[in-house]
């Protein structure tokens, strides 16, 4: 669900000599839907494309991205999802799973929003124009918002109370709004929305970077609760949606959740506890002067619960293959060797110093970075 910045995307298009590619190997199948996947060359899109292409329940997979991926059994179309020409590429598809989203922490926020919102608008309009009857959108359980009074777990039909203050959440809320409006504008079009919990497995988000820190930041008085979703389980849930085993809006993730104390015990990483005003104020200042990619709004998702029920998937027979404990172990293995402080990736030398000095020096180091940036600004 991640796309590179527009310049990189354009450069990759220029280097790709063929706009389309037919499958090199594909056994004829007479049953099952034709499924188109956008963002099919990387991340969750690549995993889903490979999974569907190997399934006897799928007649054909149409893969759409700005470069050709490695799944040779799919029929490839190379273009930007914002291009209205995508309509012709979707012709003949029964279902579109839209995964061409840019949620990269380092992407310029305005460019990211322009890509995500315009891409979703174009896909929904194009799908309706050529007779696709279902579009599957993948957002995040973050749209429910992380709030101290949230139920544990939240019902899947709970009010969406998130704001646009966290990375990409404003885009996801707008994508969901577009998804709700599309069936009214295009009768006969069904829109299904899938909301994963903290996604793990080749992902890089503010929430996965939380586990790269030498200490786990805990805001005094908060009650974090951690619910994960492994990409394998997300792919499985997306397949259920593509096969029309489930529709509407539903969450996907592990059963239950982990309290902060359980996370610390399982990870072996100790906490650094700070007053709310200090933690939020420092996060806002660091982001404002450009030292960290994460806005202060990201911190709420490590402070307050946003665990969701996955009862709708359970009702149709789906079960997660991963537990929260297993996903956490996989995440810790994946981030081993990476070092982050306040959401900012550190080099090995800086990380060693921060880890050895402990929480106090880490805070002093953060303050020093702020002072250094202020002095540089005054010089210019």
C-alpha positions in Angstrom: 0.0 0.0 0.0 3.0 2.2 -0.4 4.0 4.1 -3.6 7.2 6.1 -4.2 7.2 9.8 -4.8 6.0 11.1 -8.2 9.5 11.7 -9.6 10.6 8.2 -8.8 7.4 6.9 -10.3 8.0 8.8 -13.5 11.6 7.7 -13.8 10.5 4.1 -13.4 7.9 4.5 -16.1 10.5 5.9 -18.6 12.7 2.9 -17.9 9.9 0.4 -18.6 9.9 -0.3 -22.4 6.5 -2.0 -22.5 3.2 -0.5 -21.4 1.5 -3.8 -20.9 2.5 -7.4 -20.4 0.4 -10.5 -20.8 0.9 -13.5 -18.5 3.7 -15.8 -19.5 2.0 -18.8 -17.8 -1.7 -19.0 -17.0 -3.8 -22.1 -16.9 -7.4 -21.5 -18.3 -10.0 -21.2 -15.6 -13.7 -21.0 -16.3 -15.0 -20.1 -12.9 -14.4 -17.4 -10.4 -14.1 -13.6 -10.7 -11.6 -11.5 -12.7 -9.9 -9.4 -10.1 -7.8 -6.3 -10.8 -5.2 -5.2 -8.2 -3.8 -1.7 -8.2 -0.4 -1.2 -6.6 0.4 -4.7 -7.6 4.2 -4.5 -7.9 5.1 -3.9 -4.3 4.1 -4.4 -0.7 0.6 -5.8 0.1 -0.4 -5.4 -3.6 2.4 -7.8 -4.7 1.5 -10.4 -2.1 -2.1 -10.3 -2.9 -1.5 -10.5 -6.7 0.7 -13.6 -6.2 -1.9 -15.1 -3.9 -4.8 -14.6 -6.2 -2.9 -15.7 -9.3 -2.2 -19.0 -7.5 -5.8 -19.5 -6.5 -8.2 -21.8 -8.4 -11.0 -19.6 -7.2 -9.9 -16.7 -9.3 -10.4 -16.7 -13.1 -7.8 -14.0 -13.9 -5.7 -11.4 -12.2 -5.2 -8.0 -13.8 -2.2 -6.3 -12.2 -1.8 -2.5 -12.4 1.2 -0.5 -11.3 3.8 2.0 -12.6 6.3 -0.8 -13.2 5.9 -4.5 -14.0 6.1 -6.8 -11.0 7.3 -10.3 -10.6 4.0 -12.2 -10.8 4.2 -13.6 -14.3 0.8 -15.3 -14.1 -1.0 -11.9 -14.0 -1.9 -9.7 -16.9 0.1 -6.4 -16.4 -0.8 -2.9 -17.3 1.7 -0.2 -16.6 0.3 3.2 -15.7 -0.4 5.7 -12.9 -3.8 5.1 -11.2 -4.6 8.7 -11.6 -4.6 8.3 -15.4 -8.2 8.1 -16.7 -6.9 5.5 -19.2 -7.1 3.1 -16.4 -10.8 2.6 -17.2 -9.9 0.5 -20.3 -7.4 -1.6 -18.3 -10.2 -2.4 -15.9 -12.7 -3.5 -18.5 -13.7 -7.1 -18.0 -12.9 -7.1 -14.3 -15.5 -8.1 -11.8 -13.7 -6.8 -8.7 -11.0 -4.1 -8.2 -8.8 -4.2 -5.1 -7.3 -0.7 -4.8 -3.9 -0.8 -3.0 -2.0 1.9 -4.8 -1.6 4.2 -1.8 1.4 6.2 -0.7 1.7 6.1 3.1 5.5 6.7 3.2 6.6 8.7 6.2 9.1 10.6 4.1 6.7 11.7 1.3 5.7 15.3 1.2 2.3 15.4 2.8 0.6 17.5 0.0 2.0 15.2 -2.7 0.9 12.2 -0.8 -2.6 13.4 -0.4 -2.8 14.4 -4.0 -1.8 10.9 -5.1 -4.0 9.0 -2.6 -7.2 11.0 -3.1 -7.0 11.5 -6.8 -6.0 7.9 -7.4 -9.0 6.6 -5.4 -11.4 9.0 -7.2 -10.1 7.9 -10.6 -10.3 4.2 -9.7 -13.8 4.4 -8.4 -15.1 6.4 -11.4 -13.3 4.2 -13.9 -14.5 1.0 -12.3 -18.1 2.2 -12.4 -17.8 3.4 -16.0 -16.7 -0.1 -17.3 -19.2 -2.1 -15.3 -17.0 -3.4 -12.4 -19.5 -4.3 -9.7 -17.2 -4.2 -6.6 -14.2 -2.1 -5.5 -12.3 -3.1 -2.3 -10.6 -0.2 -0.5 -8.0 -0.8 2.2 -7.6 1.9 4.8 -6.7 1.3 8.5 -8.3 0.8 11.9 -6.6 4.2 12.7 -9.7 5.9 11.2 -11.6 5.0 14.4 -9.2 7.3 16.3 -7.1 6.7 19.4 -9.0 8.1 22.3 -8.9 7.5 26.1 -12.7 6.7 26.2 -12.6 4.1 23.4 -14.2 0.8 24.1 -12.0 -2.3 24.3 -12.6 -3.6 21.7 -14.3 -1.1 19.4 -17.3 -2.3 17.4 -16.7 -2.3 13.7 -19.6 0.1 13.2 -18.3 2.5 15.8 -18.1 6.2 14.8 -14.9 7.2 13.0 -13.5 9.8 15.4 -10.0 10.2 14.0 -8.6 13.5 12.9 -6.1 14.4 10.2 -3.3 15.0 12.8 -1.6 11.6 12.3 0.4 10.6 9.2 -1.9 9.7 6.3 -5.0 9.4 8.5 -6.6 12.4 6.8 -6.1 10.7 3.4 -7.7 7.5 4.7 -10.7 9.4 6.1 -11.2 11.0 2.7 -10.8 7.7 0.9 -13.5 6.3 3.1 -15.7 9.3 2.4 -15.2 8.7 -1.4 -16.1 5.0 -0.9 -19.4 5.8 0.9 -20.3 8.3 -1.8 -19.5 6.2 -4.8 -22.5 3.8 -4.7 -24.8 6.8 -4.5 -23.2 8.4 -7.5 -22.8 5.1 -9.4 -25.8 2.7 -8.6 -24.8 -0.9 -8.9 -21.2 -0.3 -7.7 -20.5 -2.0 -4.4 -17.7 -0.6 -2.2 -16.1 -2.8 0.5 -13.7 -1.2 3.1 -11.0 -3.2 4.9 -9.4 -1.7 8.0 -6.3 -3.5 9.3 -4.9 -3.0 12.8 -1.1 -2.1 13.2 0.2 -3.7 10.0 3.4 -5.7 10.3 5.4 -7.5 7.6 7.7 -5.4 5.4 6.0 -2.2 6.5 7.6 1.1 7.7 5.2 3.3 9.7 5.3 5.5 12.8 3.9 2.5 14.7 6.5 0.0 13.6 9.3 2.6 14.2 8.1 2.8 17.8 9.7 -0.6 18.3 13.0 0.6 16.9 13.7 2.9 19.8 16.1 2.1 22.6 13.3 2.7 25.1 9.5 2.4 24.5 8.0 5.8 25.1 5.1 5.7 27.5 3.1 8.8 28.2 2.2 9.1 31.9 -1.4 8.3 32.6 -2.1 6.7 29.2 -3.3 3.2 28.7 -1.9 1.8 25.4 -3.3 -1.4 24.0 -1.7 -3.1 21.0 -3.4 -5.1 18.3 -1.4 -6.2 15.3 -2.3 -7.5 11.8 0.3 -9.5 9.9 0.3 -8.9 6.1 -0.5 -12.6 5.5 -3.8 -12.2 7.4 -4.5 -9.0 5.6 -4.0 -10.7 2.2 -6.3 -13.5 3.3 -9.0 -11.0 4.3 -8.7 -9.1 1.0 -9.2 -12.4 -0.8 -12.4 -12.9 1.2 -13.6 -9.5 0.0 -12.5 -10.2 -3.6 -14.5 -13.4 -3.6 -17.5 -11.6 -2.1 -17.6 -13.7 1.0 -17.9 -10.5 3.0 -18.9 -6.9 2.2 -19.5 -3.6 3.8 -16.9 -2.2 6.2 -14.9 -4.5 8.4 -11.7 -4.7 10.5 -8.9 -7.3 10.3 -6.3 -8.2 12.8 -5.3 -10.6 15.5 -7.8 -11.7 18.1 -7.6 -9.6 21.3 -4.8 -7.3 22.3 -1.6 -6.8 24.4 -1.3 -4.4 27.3 1.8 -2.2 27.4 3.3 -4.2 30.2 2.9 -7.4 28.2 4.6 -5.7 25.2 7.5 -4.7 27.4 7.8 -8.1 28.9 7.7 -9.9 25.6 10.1 -7.5 23.8 12.6 -7.1 26.7 12.7 -3.3 25.9 12.2 -1.0 28.9 10.0 2.0 29.0 10.8 5.7 29.1 7.9 7.4 30.8 7.2 11.1 30.2 4.5 13.6 31.2 2.0 14.2 28.5 2.8 17.9 28.0 6.5 17.1 27.6 6.1 14.2 25.2 3.5 15.9 23.0 5.3 19.3 23.1 8.6 17.7 22.1 7.0 15.7 19.3 5.3 18.8 17.9 8.5 20.9 18.0 10.7 18.2 16.4 8.2 17.7 13.6 7.7 21.4 13.1 11.4 22.1 12.5 11.8 19.1 10.3 13.8 16.8 12.5 11.2 14.0 12.6 8.8 12.7 9.9 6.0 12.0 12.4 3.6 14.7 13.5 2.6 14.8 17.2 -0.8 13.2 16.2 1.0 9.9 15.7 1.8 9.7 19.4 -1.9 9.3 20.3 -1.9 5.9 18.7 0.8 4.8 21.2 -1.1 6.4 24.1 -4.8 5.4 23.8 -6.5 2.2 22.7 -7.9 1.7 19.2 -8.4 -2.1 19.3 -11.1 -3.3 17.0 -13.4 -6.3 16.9 -13.0 -8.6 13.9 -16.3 -10.3 14.4 -17.6 -9.7 10.8 -14.7 -11.8 9.4 -15.3 -14.4 12.1 -19.0 -14.6 11.2 -18.0 -15.7 7.6 -15.5 -18.3 8.8 -12.3 -16.4 8.6 -9.7 -16.8 11.4 -6.3 -15.0 11.8 -3.3 -17.3 11.4 -1.2 -15.0 13.6 -1.5 -14.1 17.2 -0.5 -10.7 18.7 2.4 -12.4 20.4 3.7 -14.0 17.2 3.3 -10.8 15.2 5.2 -8.8 17.8 8.0 -11.4 17.7 8.1 -11.1 13.9 8.2 -7.3 14.1 11.1 -7.3 16.7 13.1 -9.6 14.4 12.3 -7.4 11.4 13.5 -4.1 13.1 16.6 -5.6 14.7 19.5 -3.4 13.9 17.4 -0.4 13.2 17.6 2.6 15.5 15.0 5.3 15.9 14.6 8.2 18.3 11.4 10.2 18.3 10.5 8.7 15.0 13.8 9.7 13.4 16.1 7.0 12.1 19.6 7.2 13.6 22.9 6.1 12.2 24.7 3.3 14.1 27.1 5.7 15.9 24.2 7.9 17.2 22.1 4.9 18.1 24.9 3.3 20.2 25.4 6.5 22.1 21.7 6.9 22.7 21.3 3.3 23.9 24.3 3.4 26.1 23.4 6.7 27.7 19.8 5.8 28.4 16.6 7.8 28.5 18.0 11.0 30.1 20.7 11.5 27.6 18.4 10.6 24.8 16.1 13.5 25.9 19.0 15.8 26.2 20.1 14.8 22.8 16.7 15.6 21.4 16.8 19.0 23.1 20.2 19.6 21.6 18.9 18.9 18.1 16.1 21.4 18.6 18.6 24.1 19.8 21.0 23.3 16.9 18.1 23.7 14.3 17.0 27.0 15.9 20.5 28.4 15.6 20.8 27.3 12.0 17.5 29.0 11.2 18.7 32.3 12.8 21.9 32.2 10.8 19.9 32.2 7.6 
